[in-house]
Amino acid sequence: MSAVIAALVPANDWHPRDVDDEGGPDFYEVARTTIVEFVEEGRFNLPRPEDDVAHKLRDHTLDDLDDTERDTFFGRLLPLVMAFHTRDREAFEEEFAKRRSPGFYDPPTDPGQDDLFPS
């Protein structure tokens, strides 16, 4: 973990509910900084929507993302940030591997669906 993130968030001792209006760290800035760290570690280097958004966040803020990119941020990147800050390293790595596995975000397939309307 970089000094930037360490300065914003003590490792495994932070939760979004800890962010308040009284000068606590900005939740989305912490999330963006964490994602940028992941990019710099080489964690987002595949041709996937979340990788594209992660790279965009290196030079932009959440406000600069379009609706599709925001959906990707909230649905695919933010869960990884939450896992990073609320779990031990091993549990985070397991969650990261699970969410990055091929097909994780594909809709579930039901083999019986093909037979609903036989010809």
HELIX and SHEET records of a PDB file:
HELIX    1   1 ALA A    3  LEU A    8  1                                   6    
HELIX    2   2 PRO A   16  ASP A   18  5                                   3    
HELIX    3   3 PHE A   27  GLU A   40  1                                  14    
HELIX    4   4 PRO A   49  LYS A   56  1                                   8    
HELIX    5   5 LEU A   62  ASP A   64  5                                   3    
HELIX    6   6 ASP A   67  THR A   72  1                                   6    
HELIX    7   7 PHE A   73  LEU A   77  3                                   5    
HELIX    8   8 LEU A   78  THR A   86  1                                   9    
HELIX    9   9 ARG A   89  ARG A  100  1                                  12    
HELIX   10  10 PRO A  111  ASP A  115  5                                   5    
END                                                                             
